[in-house]
């Protein structure tokens, strides 16, 4: 478990997150694939904070693994999805003016 105290932003605006990432994609900052490839991961990142606010990094990693396994023909590799979820959490915490040290992190898989 992360040594930092878990602290979830008081408000997580999922629509604002989707809009933010849609603009980043339009600006060419998410690669050449369809924006639709990223939407399930934006929603996962937000939903996991909203529904499991006290989950440890290890628990979030297990949730990620389960979510990834349930994807039918995933368009992002596991590593790409993992990195993107971390970026989403970073943005949620930045937008919510939360301490970045307290945000969750997925562990890199070997």
C-alpha positions in Angstrom: 0.0 0.0 0.0 1.2 3.5 -0.7 2.6 5.2 2.3 0.7 8.4 1.6 -2.7 8.9 3.2 -5.5 8.3 0.7 -7.4 11.5 0.0 -10.1 11.6 -2.7 -11.2 14.9 -4.3 -14.5 16.1 -2.9 -16.0 16.4 -6.5 -15.1 14.3 -9.5 -16.8 15.6 -12.6 -16.7 12.7 -15.0 -18.1 14.8 -17.9 -15.4 17.4 -17.4 -12.8 14.6 -17.4 -14.2 13.2 -20.7 -14.1 16.7 -22.2 -10.6 17.3 -21.0 -9.3 14.1 -22.6 -11.4 14.6 -25.7 -9.6 17.9 -26.2 -6.2 16.4 -25.5 -7.0 13.7 -28.1 -8.1 16.4 -30.6 -4.8 18.2 -30.0 -2.9 15.0 -30.9 -1.7 14.3 -27.4 -3.1 10.7 -27.0 -2.0 9.0 -30.2 -3.7 8.3 -33.5 -6.4 5.8 -32.4 -10.0 6.7 -31.8 -10.9 8.7 -28.8 -13.4 5.9 -28.0 -10.5 3.7 -27.1 -9.8 5.9 -24.1 -13.4 6.5 -22.8 -13.7 3.2 -20.8 -10.4 4.0 -19.0 -11.5 7.6 -18.2 -14.7 6.2 -16.7 -12.8 3.4 -14.9 -10.4 6.0 -13.3 -13.3 8.2 -12.1 -15.6 5.4 -11.1 -12.9 3.6 -9.1 -12.3 6.8 -7.1 -16.0 7.5 -6.6 -17.1 3.9 -5.7 -14.0 2.8 -3.8 -12.6 6.0 -2.1 -10.6 4.1 0.5 -9.1 1.4 -1.7 -5.4 0.8 -1.5 -3.2 1.0 -4.6 -3.1 -2.8 -4.5 -6.9 -3.0 -4.5 -7.1 -0.5 -7.3 -4.5 -2.6 -9.3 -6.8 -5.7 -8.8 -9.8 -3.7 -10.0 -7.8 -2.6 -13.0 -6.8 -6.1 -13.8 -10.4 -7.3 -13.6 -11.6 -4.4 -15.7 -8.9 -5.0 -18.4 -9.7 -8.8 -18.5 -13.4 -8.0 -19.2 -12.6 -5.8 -22.2 -13.7 -7.3 -25.5 -10.9 -6.7 -28.0 -9.2 -3.9 -26.0 -7.7 -1.2 -28.2 -5.1 -0.2 -25.7 -2.4 -2.6 -24.5 -2.5 -3.3 -20.8 0.5 -1.0 -20.3 -1.0 1.8 -22.3 -4.3 1.5 -20.3 -2.4 1.4 -17.0 -0.4 4.5 -17.9 -3.5 6.3 -19.1 -5.5 5.5 -15.9 -2.5 7.0 -13.9 -2.6 10.1 -16.1 -6.4 10.4 -15.5 -5.9 10.1 -11.7 -3.2 12.8 -11.9 -5.5 15.1 -13.8 -8.5 14.4 -11.4 -6.3 15.3 -8.4 -4.9 18.4 -10.2 -8.4 19.6 -11.1 -9.6 19.0 -7.6 -6.6 20.8 -6.1 -5.6 17.7 -4.2 -2.1 16.7 -3.0 -0.6 14.7 -5.9 1.3 12.6 -3.4 -2.0 11.2 -2.1 -3.3 10.1 -5.5 -3.5 6.4 -6.3 -1.0 4.7 -8.5 -1.1 1.5 -10.5 2.0 -0.7 -10.2 3.8 -1.4 -13.4 3.7 -5.0 -14.4 6.8 -6.8 -15.6 
